């Protein structure tokens, strides 16, 4: 987190944005840190609820994508390639149409101004170690970023406000070198961002200048927007290609190693060995072995044909009947469907299989247990 708070007075920090403005004129209580119901640290597959987007490599270990969630609103995300975890979320307004709710408290894009943000959050925020908080916008105006730590978290919140070119020219005409003293009433909210502190530091460096009276803020997500964003989802949008494997094993198939934590699987040793002898079919180097345990009952094991390690899917048995699976050799995504004996409901769940650990990415109740009599392919449409 950002922790260094030297005694440097805040007006020194203002020299950077003031210089930037003049240069542009010359040339013409803590809640969950979420945006639209999505959180830092979640697996990026959950963002598929927002629709289709192309993921593009753009910064070293990270990839990003932008989802259009309305005619004037977009949600952008940066994701760590190695883990698939979300490290940055940004909600942005295009500037078209009427002001829109901004996913934080009662702030509104195009309406809430920088003066209000500073007043509500108690200070002008903090300055990062590199990069100016004021940048030229493509239409000749400027964008001002205000940064705050979120209390009791490893999250940095950024509020980006914009001054149009016409408004900037008017301010400079009226106030000259005192432009910055008046810009806060004119700059209106354009984007709201939350970032993992380590990711933020990798881009911006360590923050070392803080406004007088600065304090970390309480994150106040807009509950109504959170509910609306997750109201609709198409399961078909989640694709195996979103969780690729780095390689596919092509060496000899090894026997199962049923020692240690896998010792309890020895009653199924022969069937597991037979399944692994057929070679990998999942996550690059794993064989999937589904073994019946009675009417509509089965358990699933995955055996690493390269190392011999064996793992068990955390669903199955008499509690999870009619278990159906969908998986591919080139992907770590395992999709499972079952009827839950206790509730009488049918569920579709997406798992990521990472270094022997099953990570539940998304669960959907699709109706009564009768729905599980249909194929998984039908229920994913």
Wavefront OBJ file of the C-alpha trace (Angstrom):
o trace
v 0.000 0.000 0.000
v 0.948 3.631 -0.168
v 2.365 4.544 3.206
v 5.024 7.232 3.023
v 3.665 10.627 4.086
v 6.414 13.266 4.073
v 5.796 16.765 5.360
v 5.960 18.302 1.864
v 3.107 20.768 1.531
v 0.448 19.985 -1.067
v 0.941 23.110 -3.139
v 4.222 21.618 -4.408
v 2.226 18.775 -5.918
v 0.032 21.255 -7.718
v 2.951 22.583 -9.728
v 2.731 19.514 -11.996
v -0.941 19.841 -12.982
v -0.675 23.628 -13.263
v 2.289 23.364 -15.622
v 0.421 20.787 -17.653
v -2.635 23.000 -17.956
v -0.600 26.004 -19.071
v 1.346 23.917 -21.590
v -1.869 22.587 -23.099
v -3.257 26.102 -23.338
v -0.162 27.260 -25.137
v -0.624 24.657 -27.840
v -4.129 24.829 -28.204
v -16.911 2.354 6.528
v -15.478 0.010 3.999
v -17.574 -1.998 1.563
v -16.417 -4.546 -1.008
v -14.310 -2.841 -3.638
v -16.374 -3.526 -6.731
v -17.303 -1.850 -9.992
v -20.523 -3.069 -11.601
v -20.424 -5.955 -9.123
v -16.941 -7.164 -10.136
v -13.953 -7.157 -7.806
v -10.176 -6.988 -7.927
v -8.757 -10.489 -7.464
v -11.643 -12.326 -9.144
v -11.004 -14.582 -12.114
v -11.474 -12.735 -15.403
v -13.957 -15.329 -16.688
v -16.645 -13.716 -14.550
v -16.400 -10.681 -16.821
v -17.889 -12.810 -19.602
v -21.226 -11.884 -18.068
v -20.703 -8.443 -19.594
v -20.553 -9.800 -23.148
v -17.823 -10.483 -25.693
v -14.506 -8.658 -25.745
v -11.153 -9.342 -27.362
v -8.308 -9.750 -24.854
v -5.119 -8.067 -26.006
v -1.635 -8.181 -24.527
v -0.674 -4.654 -23.700
v 1.681 -4.448 -20.730
v 4.249 -7.092 -19.842
v 2.562 -9.661 -17.608
v -0.917 -8.241 -18.152
v -3.686 -8.355 -20.734
v -6.758 -6.150 -21.026
v -10.194 -5.933 -22.586
v -13.082 -3.475 -22.778
v -16.769 -4.399 -22.560
v -19.573 -2.122 -23.733
v -22.363 -2.294 -21.148
v -24.573 0.444 -22.553
v -24.703 3.026 -25.319
v -22.336 5.315 -23.408
v -20.711 3.166 -20.697
v -17.799 0.724 -20.929
v -16.054 -1.488 -18.370
v -12.335 -2.098 -18.909
v -10.247 -4.690 -17.109
v -6.566 -5.519 -16.776
v -5.765 -9.138 -15.940
v -2.616 -10.899 -14.791
v -1.812 -13.443 -17.515
v -0.303 -16.078 -15.243
v -3.243 -16.280 -12.809
v -6.210 -14.866 -14.729
v -6.917 -12.552 -11.791
v -8.381 -9.099 -12.353
v -5.958 -6.357 -11.215
v -7.728 -3.267 -12.565
v -11.322 -2.294 -13.313
v -12.441 0.953 -14.923
v -15.925 2.242 -15.675
v -15.907 5.021 -18.281
v -18.487 7.337 -19.809
v -18.190 8.320 -23.459
v -19.617 11.797 -22.849
v -22.640 11.123 -25.034
v -26.198 11.457 -23.766
v -27.353 12.388 -20.287
v -25.206 11.946 -17.135
v -25.034 8.319 -15.981
v -24.541 6.763 -12.506
v -20.816 6.195 -11.941
v -20.697 2.931 -9.911
v -19.511 4.783 -6.788
v -21.869 6.162 -4.152
v -24.228 8.672 -5.798
v -21.576 10.048 -8.170
v -22.655 10.581 -11.768
v -20.570 10.669 -14.911
v -20.721 14.061 -16.596
v -22.282 15.697 -13.532
v -20.210 15.133 -10.378
v -17.354 17.664 -10.471
v -13.827 17.487 -9.079
v -14.643 19.954 -6.293
v -17.418 17.650 -5.069
v -15.134 14.606 -5.222
v -12.462 16.349 -3.155
v -15.025 17.596 -0.651
v -16.673 14.200 -0.246
v -13.378 12.292 0.036
v -11.765 14.833 2.354
v -8.751 15.894 0.294
v -7.235 16.205 -3.160
v -5.738 12.728 -2.798
v -2.189 11.556 -3.485
v 0.322 11.897 -6.299
v 2.106 8.821 -7.750
v 5.838 8.652 -8.206
v 5.738 8.867 -12.006
v 3.469 10.285 -14.662
v 1.466 13.473 -14.476
v -2.058 13.370 -13.008
v -3.095 15.775 -15.790
v -3.050 14.669 -19.414
v -4.259 16.081 -22.706
v -7.431 14.498 -24.056
v -7.950 13.713 -27.721
v -10.437 16.569 -28.167
v -8.061 19.249 -26.877
v -9.232 19.276 -23.275
v -7.559 17.789 -20.219
v -8.171 14.846 -17.911
v -7.260 15.013 -14.211
v -6.702 11.854 -12.155
v -7.223 11.855 -8.381
v -5.809 8.892 -6.443
v -6.862 7.516 -3.037
v -6.043 4.435 -0.977
v -9.104 2.395 -0.057
v -9.143 1.736 3.689
v -8.380 -1.778 4.955
v -7.489 -3.079 1.510
v -4.732 -3.334 -1.081
v -6.755 -1.224 -3.531
v -6.106 2.190 -5.085
v -9.141 4.145 -6.303
v -8.808 6.703 -9.096
v -11.396 9.274 -10.136
v -10.732 10.764 -13.572
v -12.408 14.055 -14.360
v -12.377 15.890 -17.655
v -12.392 19.518 -18.754
v -13.509 20.032 -22.346
v -11.418 22.177 -24.658
v -14.057 24.908 -24.755
v -14.302 25.000 -20.964
v -10.508 25.054 -20.639
v -10.125 27.921 -23.106
v -12.819 29.860 -21.246
v -11.092 29.323 -17.891
v -7.741 30.420 -19.271
v -9.320 33.505 -20.837
v -10.947 34.464 -17.543
v -8.257 33.503 -15.029
v -4.947 33.180 -16.877
v -2.272 31.690 -14.612
v -4.911 31.123 -11.917
v -6.725 28.621 -14.119
v -5.994 25.661 -11.842
v -7.623 27.351 -8.858
v -10.959 27.271 -10.698
v -10.743 24.043 -12.698
v -12.259 21.813 -9.969
v -15.730 23.249 -10.543
v -15.530 22.613 -14.278
v -13.894 19.167 -14.429
v -16.617 16.503 -14.396
v -16.337 12.777 -13.740
v -15.393 10.662 -16.772
v -14.012 7.413 -15.267
v -13.865 5.520 -11.972
v -11.030 3.022 -11.475
v -9.984 0.500 -8.826
v -6.555 -1.135 -9.043
v -4.550 -3.688 -7.124
v -1.902 -1.698 -5.251
v 0.984 -3.767 -6.629
v -0.267 -3.345 -10.193
v -0.753 0.393 -9.618
v 2.804 0.682 -8.334
v 4.137 -1.164 -11.398
v 2.572 1.514 -13.604
v 2.784 4.641 -11.483
v 5.527 4.027 -8.941
v 5.313 4.618 -5.186
v 3.138 7.505 -4.070
v 5.029 9.940 -1.848
v 3.110 13.235 -1.891
v -0.187 13.552 -0.032
v -2.604 16.412 0.324
v -2.990 18.107 3.705
v -5.734 16.222 5.545
v -5.379 13.162 3.302
v -6.849 9.903 4.566
v -7.780 6.604 2.988
v -11.362 6.433 1.775
v -14.271 4.087 2.326
v -15.355 2.447 -0.922
v -19.066 2.950 -1.550
v -20.266 0.861 -4.500
v -23.613 1.762 -5.992
v -25.765 -1.239 -5.036
v -28.423 -0.722 -7.695
v -25.842 -0.744 -10.467
v -24.242 -3.881 -9.045
v -27.550 -5.722 -9.252
v -28.357 -4.504 -12.761
v -24.949 -5.476 -14.160
v -25.306 -9.109 -13.051
v -28.961 -9.544 -13.926
v -28.331 -11.182 -17.292
v -25.707 -13.723 -18.264
v -25.187 -16.059 -21.178
v -23.322 -19.192 -20.148
v -22.371 -19.744 -23.779
v -20.035 -16.743 -23.564
v -17.592 -18.658 -21.380
v -15.175 -20.462 -23.688
v -12.363 -23.000 -23.062
v -10.006 -20.718 -24.999
v -10.217 -18.227 -22.141
v -8.135 -20.603 -19.974
v -5.454 -21.979 -22.308
v -2.654 -24.318 -21.266
v 1.002 -23.414 -21.948
v 1.724 -26.804 -23.531
v 0.259 -30.255 -24.307
v 2.197 -33.243 -23.005
v 3.189 -35.848 -25.610
v 5.531 -38.121 -23.659
v 4.963 -41.574 -22.160
v 1.877 -42.187 -20.008
v 2.760 -42.928 -16.388
v 0.858 -45.032 -13.861
v -1.110 -43.317 -11.101
v 0.782 -42.384 -7.940
v -1.734 -43.176 -5.205
v 0.357 -42.278 -2.183
v 0.007 -39.443 0.303
v -3.229 -37.510 -0.092
v -4.237 -39.719 -3.034
v -4.087 -42.939 -1.009
v -7.860 -42.899 -0.475
v -8.312 -43.362 -4.246
v -6.711 -46.845 -4.224
v -10.097 -48.595 -4.357
v -10.362 -47.209 -7.901
v -6.705 -47.860 -8.841
v -7.395 -50.195 -11.764
v -9.932 -47.902 -13.439
v -7.783 -44.815 -12.872
v -4.774 -46.614 -14.377
v -6.819 -47.690 -17.407
v -8.010 -44.128 -17.947
v -4.523 -42.664 -17.693
v -3.178 -45.255 -20.127
v -5.321 -43.624 -22.839
v -3.344 -40.391 -22.574
v -4.306 -36.809 -21.679
v -7.661 -35.281 -22.576
v -7.813 -32.258 -20.259
v -5.612 -29.297 -19.218
v -2.634 -30.353 -21.330
v -1.522 -33.439 -19.406
v -4.488 -34.913 -17.508
v -6.761 -37.874 -18.182
v -10.353 -37.581 -16.935
v -11.781 -40.746 -15.376
v -15.471 -40.846 -14.416
v -16.377 -43.875 -12.263
v -19.944 -44.901 -11.480
v -21.138 -45.355 -7.893
v -24.757 -46.389 -8.460
v -27.840 -45.116 -10.262
v -27.120 -41.611 -11.667
v -24.098 -41.482 -9.335
v -20.440 -41.027 -10.315
v -17.134 -39.631 -9.113
v -14.522 -37.949 -11.280
v -10.740 -38.195 -11.031
v -8.100 -36.457 -13.138
v -4.714 -38.119 -13.464
v -1.562 -36.380 -14.622
v -0.108 -38.754 -17.205
v 3.254 -36.978 -16.959
v 3.752 -37.096 -13.163
v 1.267 -39.743 -12.027
v -0.500 -37.348 -9.635
v -4.246 -37.906 -9.211
v -6.873 -35.383 -8.118
v -10.611 -35.624 -7.494
v -13.273 -33.257 -8.749
v -14.909 -31.695 -5.664
v -18.400 -32.615 -6.917
v -19.967 -36.019 -7.452
v -21.248 -38.971 -5.470
v -24.775 -39.319 -4.143
v -25.062 -35.597 -3.362
v -24.463 -34.526 -6.978
v -26.341 -36.824 -9.354
v -26.395 -36.929 -13.171
v -22.912 -35.435 -13.231
v -21.997 -34.367 -16.764
v -18.699 -32.799 -17.851
v -17.342 -30.700 -20.694
v -13.593 -30.182 -21.115
v -10.809 -29.939 -23.685
v -7.163 -30.982 -23.887
v -6.000 -27.423 -24.631
v -7.852 -25.730 -21.760
v -7.891 -25.625 -17.938
v -11.658 -24.977 -17.987
v -13.878 -27.778 -16.676
v -17.631 -27.292 -17.007
v -19.815 -29.515 -14.825
v -23.558 -30.047 -14.552
v -25.350 -31.943 -11.766
v -28.609 -32.188 -9.872
v -28.236 -31.450 -6.187
v -29.976 -34.045 -4.044
v -30.559 -31.700 -1.100
v -32.223 -28.835 -3.016
v -33.621 -30.660 -6.059
v -32.007 -28.081 -8.358
v -29.816 -28.381 -11.424
v -26.522 -26.472 -11.451
v -23.958 -25.601 -14.090
v -20.557 -24.703 -12.671
v -17.338 -23.547 -14.336
v -14.070 -24.605 -12.700
v -10.503 -23.612 -13.433
v -7.969 -26.358 -12.688
v -4.763 -24.662 -11.528
v -1.768 -26.644 -10.226
v -3.967 -29.352 -8.752
v -6.506 -26.923 -7.296
v -10.117 -26.613 -8.428
v -11.213 -22.967 -8.480
v -14.955 -22.373 -8.848
v -15.368 -19.472 -11.252
v -19.111 -19.267 -11.759
v -22.160 -21.206 -10.571
v -25.618 -20.978 -12.141
v -28.871 -22.475 -10.828
v -30.662 -23.351 -14.086
v -33.862 -24.767 -12.585
v -35.223 -27.998 -11.166
v -33.304 -31.295 -11.299
v -35.213 -32.222 -14.480
v -33.068 -29.690 -16.347
v -30.074 -31.935 -15.687
v -31.682 -34.638 -17.804
v -30.934 -32.442 -20.813
v -27.387 -32.448 -22.159
v -24.865 -29.948 -20.916
v -24.516 -28.621 -24.460
v -28.253 -27.832 -24.536
v -28.137 -26.018 -21.197
v -25.155 -23.929 -22.262
v -26.954 -22.434 -25.243
l 1 2 3 4 5 6 7 8 9 10 11 12 13 14 15 16 17 18 19 20 21 22 23 24 25 26 27 28
l 29 30 31 32 33 34 35 36 37 38 39 40 41 42 43 44 45 46 47 48 49 50 51 52 53 54 55 56 57 58 59 60 61 62 63 64 65 66 67 68 69 70 71 72 73 74 75 76 77 78 79 80 81 82 83 84 85 86 87 88 89 90 91 92 93 94 95 96 97 98 99 100 101 102 103 104 105 106 107 108 109 110 111 112 113 114 115 116 117 118 119 120 121 122 123 124 125 126 127 128 129 130 131 132 133 134 135 136 137 138 139 140 141 142 143 144 145 146 147 148 149 150 151 152 153 154 155 156 157 158 159 160 161 162 163 164 165 166 167 168 169 170 171 172 173 174 175 176 177 178 179 180 181 182 183 184 185 186 187 188 189 190 191 192 193 194 195 196 197 198 199 200 201 202 203 204 205 206 207 208 209 210 211 212 213 214 215 216 217 218 219 220 221 222 223 224 225 226 227 228 229 230 231 232 233 234 235 236 237 238 239 240 241 242 243 244 245 246 247 248 249 250 251 252 253 254 255 256 257 258 259 260 261 262 263 264 265 266 267 268 269 270 271 272 273 274 275 276 277 278 279 280 281 282 283 284 285 286 287 288 289 290 291 292 293 294 295 296 297 298 299 300 301 302 303 304 305 306 307 308 309 310 311 312 313 314 315 316 317 318 319 320 321 322 323 324 325 326 327 328 329 330 331 332 333 334 335 336 337 338 339 340 341 342 343 344 345 346 347 348 349 350 351 352 353 354 355 356 357 358 359 360 361 362 363 364 365 366 367 368 369 370 371 372 373 374 375 376 377 378 379 380 381
